[in-house]
Each structure stands twice: as structure tokens, then as C-alpha cells.
């Protein structure tokens, strides 16, 4: 899997692209919306909590159903259905359902391209086609390196620093391109920063 920072950065990139292609859904950048994008982009890794809860290693259930396309689509669909039941405005309901689905999908995509060696080397693979195919499917191209987190020494290693630097370069570079391409994105970003520093977190 990629790092938490990498997934968060990808989530923010997805939000920016969403603003560009669907401004009627992503009406403005707000702190809760950015937080939601970051949370959803990392949410599949909550499966790390399942193992300890049942007395197993934290990797016992990691990288299984939550790391699949079907899970992302089902989560979005369920969110949409719940919104319909509670009478949420249809446009808002569709947007948040899409945010849930694409946020989770971004995690699946990033992890699919994560492996031990960058370049044209097989990735670690994910069960991207679960439940139709239970086996891990490997990407032939590795874009992101997997961080080491077996111990505190590994967690604070230069390898993990390099993992995050690569992710910032890739996702930050893509985000910068989107930011430069869109005057609207620049204005939204500036307003978000102003709101944060003025204590307006809505």
C-alpha cells in the first residue's frame, strides 16, 4: 500500500479535478469537504483495525474486500440509497455518493500501482476484481513505493521518507498542473486558505 500522505494527496487531486469537470456539484472548497476527500481516500486502510479486534495480526484482513472496485461502487450506491431514504436533496445526494465512490476508488487505484521497485516491475497487487476474482491482480507498472512499518525504526526510516517525497512530487505535481490550468481552482484554493486562517471552517 502507499502511505497515508500519498492517499490524502490523491484525494485532494480528485477533489480539484471534480471541481473542474463538475462545478455544479463541487460548488466550493471547504474544510469539511477537503477533510472528507482525505478521509475517503484513506478509508479502505481502516481494515487494518479488523485483525486486532479479533485477536489477529493487523495485516490479517488488510488489502482484502475494501481494496476492490466493487466495494467502492457499492459504498457509493449505499450512500446514495440512504440519502434518498432521508430525503437529501438529489443533487447533493448524487455528489456525495460520487465523492464516496471515487474517493474509495482512488485508494484502490493508487495501491494497485504500488510495489517494491518503481518502473516496469510488477506491483504488490490488490484484489481489485473481488468478489469475482479473489487473487491479487498485479499492475505491470509500479509508480509508488510501499512504506515499511513493521517497527518504529522502519517507520522513521529514510526509505519511508523517500516514499513520501515521491508521492508529493507525483501528486503535488499533478495538483500544481490542475491549479495552474484553472483560474477557478486558484480562486477556490485562495479562499479556502483565507477561511482557514480566519477560523471559518464551514
N, C-alpha and C positions, 0 to 999 in steps of 0.2 A: 504494500500500500504506500501511497505518497504521504507526505507529512500533513499535519493539521493546517499549517500555514499554506501549503500548496492548494489544498482543497478549498480553503477560505478564499484565496486569491482567485481561484477559478469561479467560485460562486459570485464574487463581485464582478468579474468579467462578464458572466452570464447576465447579471442584472443590467449592466451597461448596454449589452447587445439587445436585451429586451426593451430597454428604453428607446433604442434606435429604431427597432422594427415594429414595436407596438406601444407607442407613447400614450395611446388611449387606455392601456392597461397599467403601464408603469408611469403614472401621472407625474410623480416627482420622487426624488431620492429622500428618504427619511431614515433616521437612526433605526427604528424598528424594522424597516424593510431591508436595510443592509444587514442587520443582525439576523433576520430570517434567512436571507440568502446564504450567509456564512454558516448558520446552524444547519440548514438543509444540505449544504454541500459536504458537511462532515457527519451528518446523521447516521449513515449506514455503519460507521465505525462504533456506534453505540452497542453493536453486537459483541464488542469486547467485554461488556459487563455481564453477558449471559453466562459465560463459563464460571466465574467466581460465585455467581448467585446459586449455581447448582453444584458447587464444590469441585469444579474442574479448572484447568488452566485457562487463562484469559483468551487464549487463541482457540479454545475448544470449538466455538461456533463462529469464529471470525472469518469473514470472507465467504460466507455461505449465501443464503437466500437474499439478504439485504443488499448484496452486491450484484444484482441482476436487473435486466431491463424490465422484466415482468413486475418485479417488486416496485420499481419506480412508477410504472404506469398504473398499477393497482392502487398505490398510495395516493396518486393524484386523483384517480377516479373515485376512491372512497371519500377523499376530502370534498370533492365536488358534490357527491351524493349527500353527505352530511350537511353541506351548505344549503342544498336545495330543501332538505327537511326543516332546517332552521330559518328558512326564508331569507337568506342573504341575497342582496342584490345580485342579479345574474352576471353582470359584467365583472363585479368584484369577485364573485364566486369562481368564475372561469379563470380570472387572473391568478388567484391564489392556488387553484388546482394546478394550473400550468407551472406556477412557481415551485410547488411541491414536487411535481413530476420531473421538471427539468433540473431542479436543484439536486435531487437524488440521482438523476441520470448523469449529471456532471461528475459525481463521485465514481460511478461505475466506469465512465469513460477514462478518467484520469488513472484509476487503478489498473485498468486494462493495459495502459501504456507504461506501467511501472515495472521495473525489473532490476536485476543486479548489475547489468552492463549497458550503458547507453549506446544507441546506434542500432544497426540491423542485427539485433540479438533478441531472442525470444524474451517476452516479459514473464513475470511471475504467473500471469493469467488469472482470470476470475471465472466464476460460474455465471457468466454473462447471459447464457441462454436457459438458466434454471427457470422452471422445473422440467423443461423439455430435454435438456442435456445436463446431467449432474456434474460432469467432469469440468475441470478448469480449461478454458479456451485461452490460448496464449496469442498475444499480438506478436507479429514478426518484427515489430519495431518498438524499441524501448526509448521513451522520451524522458521519463522521470526515474530517479533512483529511489529505492526503498530505504527509509531510515532504519537505523539499528536502535532497539530499545529494550534489549534484554537485561541491561543493568544501568545504573546511573552513570557509570563511566562511558558506556556506549552512547547513552542519551546525550551526553555532553561532548561527544567526540567531534573531531574535525570532519569526519565523514558526514555526520548529520548536519553540520554547518554548511558543507558543500551541497548537500541535498536541498536545503532551503534556499541557498544562493541561486542554484539552478532554477528552482521553481519561481523565485522572484523575477529572475531575468526573463523566463518564458512567459509567465502570466502577466508580470508587470509590463513587459514589452508589448504584449498584445493589448493590454488595457490602455497603454500610452497611445498606441496607434488609433484605437477607438476614440480616445479622448481628443486627440488632435484632429481627427476626421469630423467630429461633431461639435459645433458651437453650442448646441443644446446640452450635450453631455458636460461640457466645460462649465456652463452656467449652473447646471444642476449640482455639480461637484462643489463649486464655489459656495453655493447657497447652503449645501449640507455642512460644509466646514464652518461657515458663519453661524449656522444654527447650533452646532455642537459647542462652539466657543461661547455662545451667548446663553447656553443652558437650555435651548429649545430642542428637546429630544423627540418631538412628535413628528 
